Amino acid sequence: MKCLMDIDIIDIIPFSKGLIFARKESLQNDSVKVSFFSYDLNTERAAPVTKGVYLLNKFGSAYKPIVEQIGDYISCDVAALPGSQTSVVYPTGEMGLFDPEGVLYWTGDLMYHDFPVRGVAADNKHIWCVVPDNNSVIRYSLASEKVVLRIGGDRSTAFASPVSLNIFDGELYICNQGTCRIRTINLKDYSVKDYKVFEEPVHRYIRSCGKEIVVLNSGVYQL
């Protein structure tokens, strides 16, 4: 692995040249400043970007009305749904669905066995989320507004404190803090396999510019 940055970041997303990340800085007057940077994976250089660039790449072209309605645009995960719709999910389980113009048309708390979900990955008319307190991954039907599949659970060893997920090439990639590993779910037969194992908790796995990126306790790395 190659360490790209060892700074403390609060969000990271892919963009056309690499990564965009948000960093929180404490100022002398006890206030907090959030700054945004791009990281070019080819030149391996970071440069400041505007908040607008970050929001556009995270929420899409309707970011302005979406951000006006949600307020906290940092701690949520976002997925583009069919028909240019957008799903926003917070670690508390609160979810919002937005139409192509950025108008909120549904909101509620997405829970599984009274535990909040977090993370979101779009799969046609369904979304996948993780349930850290239940050690599971769920598939949620947007049409019927219910959980239609669960993989893992309290007594299962498939997942341990899963915190984020992504879909690439027909497989779900799930980051497990409890076992310091990324596991995959094949979306054809739902088989679960190890993908990568680390020596510290893994928080996020993304791909950008054909490269694999992970966020660990110690920093951001390219695999």
N, C-alpha and C positions, 0 to 999 in steps of 0.2 A: 504494500500500500504506500501511496505517496501523500504526505500531509500537505493540504492546500492552504489551510489556515488553522491556527490554534486559538483564535479569539472566541469569546462567548457570544453566540448569535441567538436570536430569538425566533427567527424564521428564515427559511431558505426555499427558493423555488427555481425551476429551470427557466431559461430563456434562450433565444436563438444562438447566442455566442457562448453560453455556459450557465452561470448561476447569478441570481440576484439574492442578496441576503439583507436582513435587518439586524442592526446591532443596537443594544441599549447601553447608554453611557450615563453614569451618575455625575452630576455637576456639583460645583462647590456650594451652591445655595440649597443643596438637598433636592433639587429638581432632577428630572430624568429627561434625557434627550434620546430620541430614536433616529438613527441615521441609516441610509440605504446605500448599498454598494453593488456594483456588478463585478463578476469575476470571469474574465475571458479564459476559457480552458485551453485555448491554443497559445496565447501569449503568456499565460499564467500571471496576469496582472489584474489588480483590483482598482476600481475607479468609482468615485461617488456618482450616484444617480438620484433623480428626483423621486419624491414619493409617488408622483403620478406614473412614472415608469414601473415602479414596483407594483402598484395597484392594477395597472393595465395588464401586466403579465400574470398576476394572480387571479383576477376576477374577469378579465376579458373586456370587451369594448363597452359594456354597460356598467363599468366599475363605479362611475360617479353616483348614480342613484342607489346602487347597492350599498356603497359605503355610507351614504347619508342615512340609510335606514338601520344599518347594523352597528355603527359606532366603532366597536372594536374590530379592526380589520387585521390585526396581527395574529391573535391566538387561534383563529379558526382555520379549518381545512376546507378546500374548495374543489369541486369537480364540475366539469362541463357535461351537461346532460344532452340527450337528443333534442333537436329543435332549438338549439342555441339557448337552452335554459341553464340555470346555474343552481347548484346545491351548496349550501354553506353549513358546516357542522362545527360546533364548539366542543371542547373537552367536557363540558357539563351535560352533553347530550342534546342541547338546544339545536334545532335544525331549521333552516329557512330555505324555501324554494322560490326562485325568481324567474320571471318570464324574460324573453329576449330583450325587452326594454329596461330590465332591471327592476320591475315592479314585484314586490313581495306578494305571492298568492297563497302561500301556505307556511305556517310556522307552528312548531310544537316541540315537545321534549321526546327524543327518541331514546327509549330505555329498553333494556332486556333483563327480565327478572329483577326489576327495580334498580339495575345498574346502568349508569350512563354509557352510551357509546362514544367513540371518538374516531377521528379520521374519516375519510370518505373516498371511495373509488367508484366511478360510474361503470355500469355493465348493462348497456342498452336501457331497458325500462326498470332496472334494479340498481341499487347501490349496495356496496359492501362497506362494512364498518367493523372496527374491533371493539371488544368489550374487555378492558383491562382487568376489572374486578371479577370477571367470570372466566378469564383465560380462554376466550372464545372469539370467533369471527362469525359475523352474521350477514346474511343476504336479505335485503329489505325491498319489498315490492312497493314502488311508488304508486301504482294503480290501486292496489288493495289496502295500502297503508298498514302492512303487517310484515313481521319477520317470516320468511318462507323457508329459510335454511339456517342451521347453526352447525358450525364445525368446532370441535373442542368443547371445553366446559370445565367445571370445578374439578372433576375427578379425572379429567383427561390430561395427558402429558404433551399434547400436540402444541399447545401455546402456553407461554408464561409471561403474564403482564404485557400483552401485545399493545403497542402504542401508536402505530401508524401502518399504512399499507398503500400499495400502488399496484396497478395492473400494467404488465408489459407482455406482449406476445402470447396472450391467452393464459397467463398465469398471474396469480396474486402473490405479491411479495410482502411478507408481514414481518415487521421489526419487533422482536421480543426482548424487552429489557431484562426480564427475569433470568433468561438463559444466554443472553449476549449473542443471539443468533438471528439470522434472517431465515425464515422458512417459507416455502412456496405451497400454494394450492393450485393444482391443475384444474382449470375451469371446465374441462371435459368430463373427467372422472372423479374430481374432488380429492385426489390423492394428495397427501401432505409429505413434503420432503425437506431436508436441510438444504440451504443454498450456501450460506456463509456463516462461519463461527468466529467470534472475536473474543478478545480478552477483557473487554469492558462493555457496558451496556450500549446497545445500538438504538438510536432514536428515529432515524429516518434513512430511507433508501430512495434515490431518484436517479434518473438517467437524463443526460443532456449531451448533445453533440456526439452521440455514439459512445459516451463514457459513463461509467458507473460511479456514483457518489454516495458516500455514507456519512452520517453525522453520528459521532461517538462522543463519550464524555470529554475526551481530550481534544476534540477538534473535528474538522471536516477533511475527509480523505477521498482520494480517487483510488479505486480498486485496480 
